Amino acid sequence: MSGQTDLKLCQEKIGHHFRKIKYLTIALTHSSYANEGKKEDPCNERQEFLGDAVLSIIVSEYLFNTFHLAEGDLTKLRAAMVCEKSLCEFAEEIQLGDYLKLGRGEEMMGGRTRPSILADAFEALIAAIYVDSDIEHARDFVLKFIDQALKNLGCVAFKDYKTAL
């Protein structure tokens, strides 16, 4: 498959068609790839930084508006939603690892399934959607995962929050 075909499939998988495909390309480029001399694509670390902040505000606002819980409980719930494990699971749902550009060494070491790489790429993808469009598109993308994660948590952790109240 060609790179363009991969990008088209990725866009279909995530449900966002980029006006500026460079943002998606950056989100999918791991530093190991960029460091091997392929300088045409910067790595996703800067977008990851922004994506982390966008994710935090979206999830915080959603939890604040949805649940009448104390600050500490909201913080715990948000932490469960935005931790590496959760972000990795979200990335796996959309098979994000299949589309990553990795350096040879990282590829050989199983980087496509490494939780930290998937979580970071997911955050970079959130930023890519945000800068390509707006906060509403990023919110729509993120909340699909958060709603499902909250339903999955509902049986276990959520009862603990209700009990604490």
C-alpha positions as CSV (number, residue, x, y, z in Angstrom):
1,M,0.0,0.0,0.0
2,S,1.2,3.5,-0.7
3,G,1.5,6.2,1.9
4,Q,-1.5,8.1,0.3
5,T,-3.6,5.0,0.5
6,D,-2.6,4.5,4.2
7,L,-3.5,8.1,5.0
8,K,-6.9,7.8,3.3
9,L,-7.7,4.6,5.2
10,C,-6.5,6.2,8.4
11,Q,-8.9,9.1,7.9
12,E,-11.8,6.8,7.2
13,K,-10.9,4.8,10.4
14,I,-10.8,7.9,12.6
15,G,-13.8,9.6,11.0
16,H,-12.1,12.9,10.2
17,H,-11.0,14.0,6.7
18,F,-8.1,16.4,7.0
19,R,-8.1,19.7,5.0
20,K,-4.3,19.8,5.7
21,I,-3.0,16.3,5.6
22,K,0.3,17.4,7.0
23,Y,-1.2,17.4,10.5
24,L,-2.1,13.8,10.2
25,T,1.3,12.9,8.7
26,I,3.0,14.6,11.7
27,A,0.7,12.8,14.2
28,L,1.8,9.5,12.7
29,T,5.5,10.2,12.6
30,H,7.5,8.8,15.6
31,S,10.7,10.5,16.5
32,S,12.6,7.3,15.6
33,Y,11.6,7.8,12.0
34,A,12.4,11.5,11.9
35,N,15.8,10.8,13.6
36,E,16.8,8.4,10.8
37,G,17.3,11.3,8.5
38,K,13.9,11.5,7.0
39,K,13.6,15.2,7.8
40,E,10.6,16.0,5.5
41,D,8.3,14.9,8.3
42,P,8.7,16.4,11.8
43,C,7.9,13.9,14.6
44,N,4.7,14.0,16.6
45,E,6.1,15.2,19.9
46,R,5.0,18.8,19.6
47,Q,1.5,17.8,18.5
48,E,1.5,15.3,21.4
49,F,2.1,18.2,23.8
50,L,-0.9,20.1,22.4
51,G,-3.1,17.0,22.2
52,D,-2.5,16.3,25.9
53,A,-3.8,19.8,26.8
54,V,-6.8,19.6,24.4
55,L,-7.7,16.1,25.7
56,S,-7.5,17.3,29.3
57,I,-9.8,20.3,28.7
58,I,-12.3,18.2,26.7
59,V,-12.5,15.4,29.3
60,S,-12.5,17.8,32.3
61,E,-15.3,19.9,30.8
62,Y,-17.3,16.8,30.0
63,L,-16.9,15.2,33.4
64,F,-17.7,18.6,35.1
65,N,-20.9,19.0,33.1
66,T,-22.0,15.4,33.3
67,F,-21.3,14.3,36.9
68,H,-22.0,16.1,40.2
69,L,-18.9,14.8,42.0
70,A,-16.4,16.4,44.3
71,E,-13.2,17.8,42.8
72,G,-11.1,14.8,44.0
73,D,-13.5,12.3,42.5
74,L,-13.5,14.2,39.2
75,T,-9.7,14.3,39.2
76,K,-9.6,10.5,39.7
77,L,-12.1,9.9,37.0
78,R,-10.3,12.1,34.6
79,A,-7.0,10.4,35.4
80,A,-8.6,7.1,34.5
81,M,-9.7,8.4,31.2
82,V,-6.5,10.1,30.1
83,C,-3.9,7.6,31.4
84,E,-1.5,5.8,29.1
85,K,-3.5,2.6,29.4
86,S,-6.7,4.2,28.3
87,L,-5.1,6.2,25.5
88,C,-3.4,3.0,24.2
89,E,-6.7,1.2,24.2
90,F,-8.3,4.1,22.3
91,A,-5.5,3.9,19.8
92,E,-5.9,0.2,19.4
93,E,-9.6,0.6,18.7
94,I,-8.8,2.6,15.6
95,Q,-5.7,0.5,14.8
96,L,-3.5,3.6,15.0
97,G,-0.3,1.5,15.2
98,D,-0.9,0.3,11.6
99,Y,-0.4,3.8,10.3
100,L,2.6,4.9,12.3
101,K,5.9,5.8,10.7
102,L,8.6,4.2,12.8
103,G,12.4,4.0,12.5
104,R,13.8,0.6,11.6
105,G,14.9,-0.2,15.2
106,E,11.6,0.8,16.7
107,E,9.8,-1.2,14.1
108,M,11.9,-4.3,14.9
109,M,11.3,-3.8,18.7
110,G,7.5,-3.9,18.2
111,G,6.9,-0.2,18.4
112,R,3.5,-0.5,16.7
113,T,2.1,-2.1,19.8
114,R,4.1,-0.3,22.5
115,P,1.6,1.4,24.8
116,S,3.6,4.6,25.2
117,I,4.0,5.1,21.5
118,L,0.3,4.4,20.8
119,A,-0.8,6.7,23.6
120,D,1.5,9.5,22.4
121,A,0.3,9.1,18.8
122,F,-3.3,9.3,20.0
123,E,-2.6,12.6,21.7
124,A,-0.8,13.8,18.6
125,L,-3.9,12.8,16.6
126,I,-6.2,14.8,18.8
127,A,-4.0,17.9,18.2
128,A,-4.0,17.2,14.5
129,I,-7.8,17.2,14.4
130,Y,-7.9,20.3,16.6
131,V,-5.4,22.4,14.4
132,D,-7.0,21.1,11.2
133,S,-10.5,22.1,12.2
134,D,-11.5,23.2,15.7
135,I,-12.2,22.2,19.3
136,E,-15.7,20.9,18.4
137,H,-14.3,18.3,15.9
138,A,-11.7,17.3,18.5
139,R,-14.4,17.0,21.1
140,D,-16.5,14.8,18.9
141,F,-13.6,12.6,18.2
142,V,-12.5,12.3,21.9
143,L,-15.9,11.8,23.4
144,K,-16.7,8.7,21.3
145,F,-13.9,7.0,23.3
146,I,-14.7,8.7,26.6
147,D,-18.3,7.7,26.5
148,Q,-17.5,4.1,25.9
149,A,-14.7,4.1,28.5
150,L,-17.1,5.5,31.1
151,K,-19.6,2.8,30.3
152,N,-16.9,0.2,30.7
153,L,-15.8,1.7,34.0
154,G,-19.4,2.0,35.2
155,C,-19.6,-1.5,36.7
156,V,-16.4,-1.1,38.7
157,A,-14.9,2.3,39.4
158,F,-18.0,4.3,39.0
159,K,-19.8,2.5,41.9
160,D,-16.8,3.4,44.1
161,Y,-17.3,7.1,43.3
162,K,-21.0,6.9,44.2
163,T,-20.2,5.0,47.4
164,A,-17.7,7.7,48.3
165,L,-20.4,10.3,48.1
